[in-house]
Amino acid sequence: MPDGGWDYATSDAARGLVYWVRTSHTDVIEAKTGKHTILASTGNGHMAVVVEGTSLVVIPMRVPAKTNRVIDTATDKIVMDLPGGEAPDGAIYDPFTKHVFVANHNSGDITQIDPIAKTVVATIAVGKDKLEFPASDGKGRVYVNVQAPGEIAVIDAKTSKLITKYKMAGCENASGLAYAPKSNLLIASCGNGVAKVIEPDTGKEVASIAIGKGPDAVIYDPKHEVAFIPCGESGVLEVISVADAKAVKKLQTLTIPSLARTGAIDADGRLYMMAAEPDHSKPKGGGGRPTPKDGTFEMVIVSR
């Protein structure tokens, strides 16, 4: 893969595409053929949130600041730049409202966007703590990890209001979050080497599972009902079964290339992860992670 930083990946299962927003462009991988193309108009952002049923994506931007960019992937053109909060970061498409919810990392709030109307619907205050990744249950609630206190904030998507917060006992530096609809579970990754599995209706802990160091995203595979947690510091991929809320368990710890910490699932259940060798001659980058070494960037694909 080309050199350049990365954050989250997304999958457009309907069109068979995987998107990786980089520092200057977006890599697009065709799942069936492995063909690689780029979107040049996306710029330096965190991820491309797919707007279901359209060719649009919404990108929380690093540059320009406080910006969420709407791109038409069919034409590779900017549709509109919309205002955001301080350091827009993780984001999710919510099929219940058909809106995109962007977690603003530094301002402790969420920007709710109507991508079709190309408007900001609301700014939802969560608190003073930094926010990480959101997840939608598709039934009217959006959840977001509150980083330092290890909490999950619960948002009413219809009224754009904070409902409550769930404290995850023993979770430090909460980062990734995913929702498993069939078993009705939330899966969160924590920086102190644990994953927490939570009942979304009550905040009750279902399971606490030891994982590697340096986790970031949690990627849910709806076809096989497993949650993947890449741990970039340890160089492992944790595979956790969430098919049965009464029998959540780790299935496998797979050794993966260094620095892989996020990913996306295609329609066939293949997991795509960006990786690179660390360059120890350079200062550490975002999140205290090693700086990737030029010329070593690669896409790692894991399948059953």
C-alpha positions as CSV (number, residue, x, y, z in Angstrom):
1,M,0.0,0.0,0.0
2,P,1.1,3.6,-0.4
3,D,2.9,5.3,2.5
4,G,0.8,7.6,4.7
5,G,-1.0,7.5,8.0
6,W,-4.4,5.8,8.6
7,D,-7.1,5.5,11.2
8,Y,-10.4,3.7,10.8
9,A,-11.5,1.5,7.8
10,T,-15.1,1.1,6.6
11,S,-16.8,-1.4,4.3
12,D,-19.5,-0.7,1.7
13,A,-20.9,-4.3,1.7
14,A,-23.6,-3.4,-0.9
15,R,-21.0,-2.2,-3.4
16,G,-18.2,-4.6,-2.4
17,L,-15.7,-1.9,-1.4
18,V,-13.4,-1.2,1.5
19,Y,-12.3,2.4,2.2
20,W,-9.2,3.5,4.0
21,V,-8.8,7.3,4.4
22,R,-5.1,8.3,4.5
23,T,-3.2,11.5,5.0
24,S,-3.7,12.7,1.4
25,H,-6.3,10.4,-0.2
26,T,-8.5,7.4,0.3
27,D,-7.6,3.9,-0.7
28,V,-10.4,1.9,-2.2
29,I,-10.2,-1.9,-2.4
30,E,-12.6,-4.0,-4.5
31,A,-13.3,-7.0,-2.3
32,K,-13.8,-9.6,-5.1
33,T,-10.8,-8.7,-7.2
34,G,-8.4,-7.0,-4.8
35,K,-8.2,-4.1,-7.2
36,H,-6.8,-0.9,-5.6
37,T,-7.9,2.6,-6.7
38,I,-7.9,5.9,-4.9
39,L,-10.3,8.8,-4.2
40,A,-8.3,12.0,-4.5
41,S,-10.8,14.4,-3.2
42,T,-11.1,13.1,0.4
43,G,-8.0,14.8,1.9
44,N,-6.7,14.1,5.4
45,G,-9.4,12.5,7.5
46,H,-10.2,9.7,9.9
47,M,-12.7,7.5,8.1
48,A,-15.2,7.3,5.3
49,V,-18.7,6.7,6.8
50,V,-20.8,5.0,4.1
51,V,-24.3,6.5,3.7
52,E,-26.5,3.5,2.9
53,G,-28.2,3.4,-0.4
54,T,-26.1,6.2,-1.9
55,S,-22.6,6.8,-3.3
56,L,-22.0,9.4,-0.5
57,V,-19.5,9.1,2.4
58,V,-19.0,11.5,5.3
59,I,-15.4,12.0,6.4
60,P,-14.5,13.5,9.8
61,M,-11.4,15.6,8.8
62,R,-8.1,16.2,10.5
63,V,-7.5,19.1,8.0
64,P,-9.3,21.4,7.8
65,A,-10.1,21.5,11.5
66,K,-13.7,21.2,12.9
67,T,-14.9,19.9,9.5
68,N,-16.9,17.0,8.3
69,R,-16.6,16.5,4.5
70,V,-19.3,14.9,2.3
71,I,-17.9,13.2,-0.8
72,D,-19.6,11.6,-3.7
73,T,-17.5,8.5,-4.4
74,A,-19.1,8.1,-7.9
75,T,-17.6,11.3,-9.1
76,D,-14.7,11.7,-6.6
77,K,-15.8,15.2,-5.8
78,I,-16.5,17.2,-2.6
79,V,-20.2,17.8,-2.2
80,M,-20.0,20.0,0.9
81,D,-17.9,20.7,4.0
82,L,-20.0,20.9,7.2
83,P,-19.0,22.3,10.6
84,G,-17.9,19.9,13.4
85,G,-16.5,20.1,16.9
86,E,-13.0,19.9,18.2
87,A,-11.1,17.1,16.5
88,P,-13.9,15.1,14.8
89,D,-12.8,11.4,15.0
90,G,-14.9,8.2,15.1
91,A,-18.2,8.2,13.4
92,I,-21.1,5.9,12.5
93,Y,-24.1,5.8,10.2
94,D,-27.3,5.2,12.1
95,P,-30.0,3.5,9.9
96,F,-32.8,4.5,12.3
97,T,-32.4,8.2,11.6
98,K,-30.4,7.8,8.4
99,H,-28.0,10.3,10.0
100,V,-24.2,10.2,10.7
101,F,-23.1,10.7,14.2
102,V,-19.5,12.0,14.6
103,A,-17.7,11.9,18.0
104,N,-15.7,15.0,18.5
105,H,-12.7,13.7,20.4
106,N,-11.6,16.9,22.2
107,S,-14.9,18.8,22.8
108,G,-16.9,16.0,24.4
109,D,-19.8,16.3,22.0
110,I,-21.3,14.6,19.0
111,T,-22.2,16.2,15.7
112,Q,-25.4,14.7,14.2
113,I,-25.5,15.1,10.4
114,D,-28.2,14.6,7.8
115,P,-26.0,13.6,4.8
116,I,-28.9,13.8,2.3
117,A,-30.0,17.3,3.3
118,K,-26.3,18.2,3.9
119,T,-27.0,19.8,7.2
120,V,-26.0,19.6,10.8
121,V,-29.0,18.4,12.8
122,A,-27.7,18.8,16.3
123,T,-24.7,19.1,18.5
124,I,-25.1,16.6,21.4
125,A,-23.3,17.4,24.6
126,V,-21.8,14.3,26.3
127,G,-19.4,15.9,28.9
128,K,-15.9,17.2,29.4
129,D,-14.1,14.0,28.8
130,K,-12.6,12.9,25.4
131,L,-14.7,10.7,23.1
132,E,-13.7,7.8,21.0
133,F,-15.8,5.5,18.8
134,P,-19.6,5.4,18.5
135,A,-21.9,2.5,17.6
136,S,-25.6,2.4,16.6
137,D,-28.1,-0.3,17.5
138,G,-30.3,0.7,14.5
139,K,-33.3,1.0,16.9
140,G,-33.0,4.6,18.1
141,R,-29.9,4.6,20.3
142,V,-26.3,5.6,19.6
143,Y,-23.5,4.7,22.0
144,V,-20.1,6.3,22.3
145,N,-17.0,5.4,24.3
146,V,-15.9,8.1,26.8
147,Q,-12.1,7.5,26.9
148,A,-10.4,8.2,30.2
149,P,-13.2,7.2,32.7
150,G,-14.0,4.1,30.7
151,E,-17.7,4.8,30.1
152,I,-20.3,4.3,27.4
153,A,-22.6,7.3,26.8
154,V,-26.1,6.4,25.6
155,I,-27.7,8.8,23.1
156,D,-31.4,9.0,22.0
157,A,-30.9,9.3,18.3
158,K,-34.4,10.7,17.7
159,T,-34.3,13.5,20.3
160,S,-30.6,14.1,20.0
161,K,-30.2,13.9,23.8
162,L,-27.8,12.2,26.3
163,I,-29.8,9.5,28.2
164,T,-27.2,8.1,30.6
165,K,-23.6,6.8,31.0
166,Y,-22.5,3.3,31.9
167,K,-19.3,2.9,33.8
168,M,-17.2,-0.1,32.7
169,A,-15.5,-1.4,35.8
170,G,-11.8,-2.0,35.2
171,C,-11.7,-0.3,31.8
172,E,-9.1,2.3,31.2
173,N,-8.7,4.3,28.0
174,A,-11.8,3.0,26.2
175,S,-11.3,3.1,22.5
176,G,-13.2,0.8,20.1
177,L,-16.9,0.0,20.3
178,A,-19.2,-2.3,18.3
179,Y,-22.8,-3.5,18.5
180,A,-23.8,-7.1,17.9
181,P,-27.5,-6.9,17.0
182,K,-28.4,-10.6,17.1
183,S,-27.2,-11.1,20.7
184,N,-27.9,-7.4,21.6
185,L,-24.4,-6.8,23.0
186,L,-21.9,-3.9,23.0
187,I,-18.2,-4.8,22.8
188,A,-15.6,-2.3,23.9
189,S,-11.8,-2.4,23.8
190,C,-9.8,-0.9,26.7
191,G,-6.2,0.2,26.7
192,N,-5.3,-1.7,29.8
193,G,-5.6,-5.1,28.1
194,V,-9.3,-6.0,28.5
195,A,-12.4,-6.1,26.4
196,K,-15.8,-5.4,28.0
197,V,-19.0,-7.0,26.8
198,I,-22.0,-5.0,28.0
199,E,-25.8,-5.2,27.9
200,P,-26.8,-2.0,26.1
201,D,-30.2,-1.7,27.8
202,T,-28.8,-1.8,31.4
203,G,-25.1,-1.3,31.3
204,K,-24.6,-4.7,33.0
205,E,-21.3,-6.4,32.3
206,V,-21.7,-9.7,30.5
207,A,-18.0,-10.6,30.1
208,S,-14.5,-9.2,30.7
209,I,-11.9,-10.8,28.4
210,A,-8.1,-10.3,28.4
211,I,-6.7,-9.0,25.2
212,G,-3.4,-7.7,23.9
213,K,-1.8,-4.3,24.2
214,G,-2.6,-1.3,22.0
215,P,-6.1,-2.1,20.9
216,D,-8.1,0.5,19.0
217,A,-11.1,-0.5,16.9
218,V,-13.6,-3.3,17.5
219,I,-14.9,-4.8,14.2
220,Y,-18.0,-6.9,14.2
221,D,-18.6,-9.6,11.7
222,P,-22.4,-10.1,11.4
223,K,-22.1,-13.2,9.2
224,H,-20.2,-15.2,11.8
225,E,-21.2,-13.2,14.9
226,V,-17.6,-12.6,16.1
227,A,-15.9,-9.4,17.2
228,F,-12.3,-8.8,16.1
229,I,-9.9,-6.6,18.2
230,P,-6.6,-5.9,16.6
231,C,-3.9,-5.0,19.2
232,G,-1.2,-3.1,17.4
233,E,1.4,-3.0,20.2
234,S,1.2,-6.8,20.9
235,G,0.8,-7.7,17.2
236,V,-2.2,-9.9,17.8
237,L,-5.8,-10.2,16.6
238,E,-8.3,-11.2,19.3
239,V,-11.3,-13.2,18.0
240,I,-14.3,-13.2,20.3
241,S,-17.6,-15.0,19.8
242,V,-20.6,-12.9,20.7
243,A,-23.2,-15.2,19.1
244,D,-24.7,-16.1,22.5
245,A,-25.0,-13.5,25.2
246,K,-24.7,-16.3,27.8
247,A,-21.6,-17.8,26.3
248,V,-19.3,-15.0,25.2
249,K,-15.8,-16.3,24.8
250,K,-12.4,-15.8,23.1
251,L,-12.0,-18.2,20.1
252,Q,-8.5,-17.4,19.0
253,T,-5.5,-15.1,19.3
254,L,-3.9,-14.7,15.9
255,T,-0.4,-13.2,15.4
256,I,-0.6,-10.4,12.9
257,P,1.8,-7.8,11.5
258,S,2.9,-4.9,13.7
259,L,0.8,-1.7,14.2
260,A,-2.5,-3.2,12.8
261,R,-5.1,-1.8,15.1
262,T,-8.3,-1.1,13.0
263,G,-10.0,-2.8,10.2
264,A,-13.2,-3.5,8.2
265,I,-15.2,-6.6,7.2
266,D,-16.4,-7.3,3.7
267,A,-19.6,-9.1,2.8
268,D,-17.9,-12.5,2.9
269,G,-16.5,-12.0,6.3
270,R,-12.9,-11.2,5.3
271,L,-11.1,-8.8,7.6
272,Y,-8.9,-6.1,6.2
273,M,-6.2,-4.4,8.3
274,M,-3.6,-1.8,7.5
275,A,-0.1,-2.6,8.9
276,A,3.5,-1.3,8.8
277,E,6.8,-1.9,10.4
278,P,7.6,0.6,13.2
279,D,10.4,3.2,12.6
280,H,12.1,3.4,16.0
281,S,14.4,6.2,14.7
282,K,11.5,8.6,14.7
283,P,9.4,10.1,17.5
284,K,6.2,8.3,18.4
285,G,3.0,9.6,16.7
286,G,-0.7,9.9,17.6
287,G,-1.8,7.9,20.6
288,G,1.8,7.3,21.6
289,R,2.1,4.7,18.8
290,P,5.4,4.1,16.9
291,T,5.7,5.9,13.6
292,P,5.3,3.6,10.6
293,K,8.3,3.0,8.5
294,D,8.2,4.3,4.9
295,G,8.0,1.6,2.3
296,T,6.5,-1.0,4.7
297,F,2.8,-0.3,4.5
298,E,0.7,-3.3,3.6
299,M,-2.9,-4.5,3.6
300,V,-3.4,-7.7,5.7
301,I,-6.4,-9.8,4.9
302,V,-7.6,-12.5,7.3
303,S,-10.3,-15.1,6.5
304,R,-11.7,-18.2,8.2
